[in-house]
Amino acid sequence: MSGMGQDVNPPEHPPEPDIEQVAAGRLLDLVRSFVTTHVPWKPLFIGAVITGDDRMRLYFRSPERDRTYGVDVLISHTGPGLLASLVSPAFLANEHLHQPSDDPHCDVVVDLTDY
């Protein structure tokens, strides 16, 4: 009768999800929110990359200019307000937000990590 009546103790701390898995899951959620029927006047979402523990760069193609925007965001702060602004042509076209880019995948960078 050995082993009967013994309590199985769960670990003191459940394993934490891998940071990369959490970021990839959030990125997939964002991609799903941008995948929609293309409207000619809206920026076209063309890709994304995780750039740090809580950072990602989203790529959009301008509908009016021959320009690609790289938009830096914090994964943990990507709520409905930020997502709505990213599909607004006027928001991304605001040249006061543009920074020079050394990223070969975009013409300008828009840093929204403080958003």
Contacts in CASP RR format, 6 or more apart in sequence:
PFRMAT RR
TARGET T0000
AUTHOR 0000-0000-0000
METHOD contacts of the structure
MODEL  1
MSGMGQDVNPPEHPPEPDIEQVAAGRLLDLVRSFVTTHVPWKPLFIGAVI
TGDDRMRLYFRSPERDRTYGVDVLISHTGPGLLASLVSPAFLANEHLHQP
SDDPHCDVVVDLTDY
19 53 0 8 1.000
20 50 0 8 1.000
22 75 0 8 1.000
23 50 0 8 1.000
23 52 0 8 1.000
23 53 0 8 1.000
23 54 0 8 1.000
23 56 0 8 1.000
23 75 0 8 1.000
24 50 0 8 1.000
26 75 0 8 1.000
26 76 0 8 1.000
26 78 0 8 1.000
27 48 0 8 1.000
27 50 0 8 1.000
27 56 0 8 1.000
27 75 0 8 1.000
30 48 0 8 1.000
30 56 0 8 1.000
30 58 0 8 1.000
30 78 0 8 1.000
30 83 0 8 1.000
31 45 0 8 1.000
31 47 0 8 1.000
31 48 0 8 1.000
33 83 0 8 1.000
34 45 0 8 1.000
34 58 0 8 1.000
34 83 0 8 1.000
34 86 0 8 1.000
34 87 0 8 1.000
35 45 0 8 1.000
38 44 0 8 1.000
40 63 0 8 1.000
41 63 0 8 1.000
41 64 0 8 1.000
41 89 0 8 1.000
42 63 0 8 1.000
42 87 0 8 1.000
42 88 0 8 1.000
42 89 0 8 1.000
43 60 0 8 1.000
43 61 0 8 1.000
43 62 0 8 1.000
43 63 0 8 1.000
43 69 0 8 1.000
43 86 0 8 1.000
43 87 0 8 1.000
43 88 0 8 1.000
43 89 0 8 1.000
43 92 0 8 1.000
44 60 0 8 1.000
44 61 0 8 1.000
44 63 0 8 1.000
45 58 0 8 1.000
45 59 0 8 1.000
45 60 0 8 1.000
45 87 0 8 1.000
46 59 0 8 1.000
46 60 0 8 1.000
46 61 0 8 1.000
46 68 0 8 1.000
47 58 0 8 1.000
47 59 0 8 1.000
48 56 0 8 1.000
48 57 0 8 1.000
48 58 0 8 1.000
48 59 0 8 1.000
49 56 0 8 1.000
49 57 0 8 1.000
50 56 0 8 1.000
50 75 0 8 1.000
51 57 0 8 1.000
51 72 0 8 1.000
54 74 0 8 1.000
54 75 0 8 1.000
54 76 0 8 1.000
55 72 0 8 1.000
55 73 0 8 1.000
55 74 0 8 1.000
55 75 0 8 1.000
55 113 0 8 1.000
56 72 0 8 1.000
56 73 0 8 1.000
56 75 0 8 1.000
57 70 0 8 1.000
57 71 0 8 1.000
57 72 0 8 1.000
57 73 0 8 1.000
57 103 0 8 1.000
57 106 0 8 1.000
57 109 0 8 1.000
58 70 0 8 1.000
58 71 0 8 1.000
58 73 0 8 1.000
58 86 0 8 1.000
59 68 0 8 1.000
59 69 0 8 1.000
59 70 0 8 1.000
59 71 0 8 1.000
59 105 0 8 1.000
59 106 0 8 1.000
60 68 0 8 1.000
60 69 0 8 1.000
60 70 0 8 1.000
60 71 0 8 1.000
60 86 0 8 1.000
60 92 0 8 1.000
61 67 0 8 1.000
61 68 0 8 1.000
61 69 0 8 1.000
62 68 0 8 1.000
62 69 0 8 1.000
62 89 0 8 1.000
62 92 0 8 1.000
62 93 0 8 1.000
63 89 0 8 1.000
64 89 0 8 1.000
64 93 0 8 1.000
65 93 0 8 1.000
67 107 0 8 1.000
67 108 0 8 1.000
68 105 0 8 1.000
68 106 0 8 1.000
68 107 0 8 1.000
69 92 0 8 1.000
69 106 0 8 1.000
69 107 0 8 1.000
69 108 0 8 1.000
69 109 0 8 1.000
69 110 0 8 1.000
70 101 0 8 1.000
70 103 0 8 1.000
70 105 0 8 1.000
70 106 0 8 1.000
70 108 0 8 1.000
70 109 0 8 1.000
70 110 0 8 1.000
71 86 0 8 1.000
71 92 0 8 1.000
71 109 0 8 1.000
71 110 0 8 1.000
71 112 0 8 1.000
72 109 0 8 1.000
72 110 0 8 1.000
72 111 0 8 1.000
72 112 0 8 1.000
72 113 0 8 1.000
73 82 0 8 1.000
73 112 0 8 1.000
73 113 0 8 1.000
73 115 0 8 1.000
74 113 0 8 1.000
74 115 0 8 1.000
77 113 0 8 1.000
77 115 0 8 1.000
82 112 0 8 1.000
82 115 0 8 1.000
85 91 0 8 1.000
85 115 0 8 1.000
86 92 0 8 1.000
92 110 0 8 1.000
97 110 0 8 1.000
97 111 0 8 1.000
97 112 0 8 1.000
98 108 0 8 1.000
98 109 0 8 1.000
98 110 0 8 1.000
99 108 0 8 1.000
99 109 0 8 1.000
99 110 0 8 1.000
99 111 0 8 1.000
100 108 0 8 1.000
100 109 0 8 1.000
101 107 0 8 1.000
101 108 0 8 1.000
101 109 0 8 1.000
103 109 0 8 1.000
END
